[in-house]
Structure formats: structure tokens, C-alpha cells
Amino acid sequence: MDIKNLLKEKRAETKLTQEQLAEKIFVSKKTISNWETGKTTPDIDSLVLLAKLFDFSLDTLLLEGSDLVENIKKIEAAKVARKYFWLSWGTNIIFLLIISTQKFFGELSAPAFSLVTIGIMLNFLTLMYFTKRVAATNDNRTLFQLLKSENKPLLAAVIVLLIFLLGLIII
């Protein structure tokens, strides 16, 4: 049985509202609604709580050709990609601080300046790569939609990089 149908059925049997169920498993009412409509699937922790609450076996749910296991794998991959995304964003900030503080701590040599600039550009490509990986796990939204909705730091990174490159041209 599919998780959305199982969830609707078990919730109806126990006469729980979406809001009551959400309180019992520590999620929002909107999350329950998304699960029941099939827009999203529960993570493994929520599945365990649902199985305990409704007294059903996870074996049948996870082993019956459902997309649930695949969705859990995608969610986990997105978590890893987000970590690398933030690591790359952090190193870009460090690179930009190195370049922007040259007047205070002394000029970088031409090779060092070039290496830092190349590092910034490579980090930017890394940011784009991991943004696409996260987007692929989020209902196949486009990069523009992802920038618009939840990854505003990437948009900021693009703007900072463009300002930096403009500064390089002016200098």
C-alpha cells in the first residue's frame, strides 16, 4: 500500500484530524497534508513514529515497490549536498575577505591573487553543482525557482561574485 493511502486510512480509523496527527508526530499540519496528497513523503524518523502510532509494520511499507525508499535516499543525498554547499559558501567568504583586506595587511603577490581568484571561481562552480543536486531532490525545480525560494545565499554569492569581478575589471 502507498504511504499516502495508508496514512489517510489509518488517520480515518483513529478519527484523528491532520492537526492532531501533526502534534503527535511533531510536524506541521501542512506536512501531513503534503504526505496525504503525495506531494512529499515522510522521513525515516516520521515513518517510525507513524508506525508506532498506527501499529503497522514498516517492512511491508518499505519492501512493497513503493517510491518511499527512493525518496528517503534523495532526502539524505540532499542533506549531504547542503553541507557541501555551505562549506563552499564559507570558503568563498574567506577568499573574498583575503582579497578585500589587501590594503590593510599588504598586497598579495600576482600568483597568490590569481590563485585566490581561481579558487573563488571554482567554489562558485561547486555552489552551482550542489544547488543543482539539491534542486534535483526537490521536485525537479529549476535553478531559478530554487534561487527564488530557499537558497537566497546562493543568489547573494552570485551578486558578490559579480561585484568582485567588476571590481577586478575596474582595478
C-alpha positions in Angstrom: 0.0 0.0 0.0 1.2 3.5 -0.8 2.1 5.7 2.2 -0.5 8.4 1.3 -3.4 5.9 1.2 -2.2 4.1 4.3 -1.9 7.4 6.2 -5.4 8.6 5.2 -6.9 5.2 6.1 -5.2 4.9 9.5 -6.0 8.5 10.3 -9.6 8.0 9.5 -9.7 4.7 11.5 -8.4 6.5 14.6 -10.6 9.6 13.9 -7.6 12.0 14.1 -7.6 15.3 12.3 -4.5 16.3 10.4 -3.7 18.8 13.1 -4.0 16.2 15.9 -1.8 13.8 14.0 0.8 16.5 13.3 1.0 17.3 17.0 1.5 13.6 17.9 4.5 13.2 15.5 5.9 16.7 15.8 5.4 18.0 12.3 3.1 20.7 10.9 -0.4 20.2 9.6 0.8 21.2 6.1 3.4 18.4 6.2 0.6 15.9 6.9 -1.4 17.3 4.1 1.6 17.0 1.7 2.1 13.4 2.7 -1.6 12.5 2.2 -1.7 14.2 -1.2 1.6 12.6 -2.3 3.5 15.8 -2.7 6.2 14.7 -0.3 7.0 11.6 1.7 7.8 11.3 5.4 11.4 11.0 6.5 12.5 7.9 8.3 12.0 9.3 11.8 8.4 10.3 11.0 7.8 6.9 9.5 8.9 5.2 12.7 6.6 7.5 14.7 3.7 6.8 12.4 4.3 3.0 12.6 4.3 3.1 16.4 1.2 5.3 16.5 -0.9 3.4 14.0 0.6 0.0 14.8 1.7 -1.1 11.3 4.9 -2.8 10.1 7.5 -0.8 8.2 8.6 -3.9 6.5 5.6 -4.1 4.2 5.6 -0.4 3.6 9.3 -0.2 2.6 9.5 -3.5 0.8 6.4 -3.3 -1.4 7.7 -1.5 -4.6 6.8 2.0 -3.3 8.9 5.1 -4.0 9.3 5.7 -0.3 12.8 4.2 -0.1 13.9 6.1 -3.2 12.6 9.4 -1.7 14.4 8.8 1.6 17.6 8.2 -0.3 17.0 11.5 -2.2 16.4 13.4 1.0 19.6 12.0 2.6 21.6 13.0 -0.6 20.1 16.5 -0.4 21.3 16.8 3.2 24.8 15.9 2.2 24.7 18.3 -0.7 23.5 21.1 1.5 26.5 20.6 3.9 28.9 20.9 1.0 27.0 23.9 -0.3 27.5 25.7 3.0 31.2 24.7 3.2 31.8 26.1 -0.3 29.9 29.3 0.6 32.1 29.7 3.7 35.3 29.3 1.8 34.1 31.9 -0.7 33.6 34.3 2.1 37.2 33.6 3.3 38.6 34.1 -0.2 36.7 37.4 -0.5 38.0 38.6 2.9 41.5 37.8 1.8 41.2 39.9 -1.3 39.2 42.7 0.3 41.7 43.2 3.2 44.8 43.6 1.0 45.0 47.3 1.7 45.2 46.6 5.5 47.6 43.6 5.5 49.6 44.1 2.4 49.2 43.4 -1.3 49.0 39.7 -2.4 51.6 38.7 -5.0 50.2 38.3 -8.5 50.3 34.4 -8.3 48.6 34.4 -4.9 45.9 36.8 -6.2 45.4 34.7 -9.2 45.1 31.5 -7.2 42.6 33.1 -4.8 40.6 34.4 -7.8 40.6 30.9 -9.4 39.6 29.4 -6.0 36.6 31.8 -5.9 35.5 30.8 -9.4 35.9 27.1 -8.7 33.9 27.5 -5.5 31.2 29.3 -7.5 31.0 26.3 -9.8 30.8 24.0 -6.8 28.0 26.0 -5.4 26.1 25.7 -8.7 26.7 21.9 -8.8 25.4 21.3 -5.3 22.5 23.7 -5.9 21.5 21.5 -8.9 21.9 18.4 -6.8 19.6 19.8 -4.1 17.2 21.0 -6.8 17.0 17.5 -8.3 15.8 16.2 -5.0 13.2 19.0 -4.5 10.5 18.1 -7.1 12.8 18.9 -10.0 12.5 22.6 -9.7 14.6 24.8 -11.9 17.7 26.6 -10.6 15.9 29.9 -10.9 13.0 28.6 -8.8 15.4 27.3 -6.2 17.2 30.6 -6.0 13.9 32.4 -5.6 12.5 30.2 -2.9 15.0 28.7 -0.5 18.6 29.4 -1.4 18.9 33.1 -1.1 22.6 32.7 0.0 23.4 31.4 -3.5 21.8 34.4 -5.1 23.9 36.6 -2.7 27.0 34.6 -3.7 26.3 35.3 -7.4 25.9 39.0 -6.7 29.0 39.2 -4.6 31.0 37.3 -7.3 29.7 39.7 -10.0 30.6 42.7 -7.9 34.1 41.2 -7.2 34.7 40.5 -10.9 33.5 44.1 -11.7 36.0 45.3 -9.1 38.8 43.3 -10.8 38.0 44.9 -14.1 38.0 48.4 -12.7 41.3 47.9 -10.8 
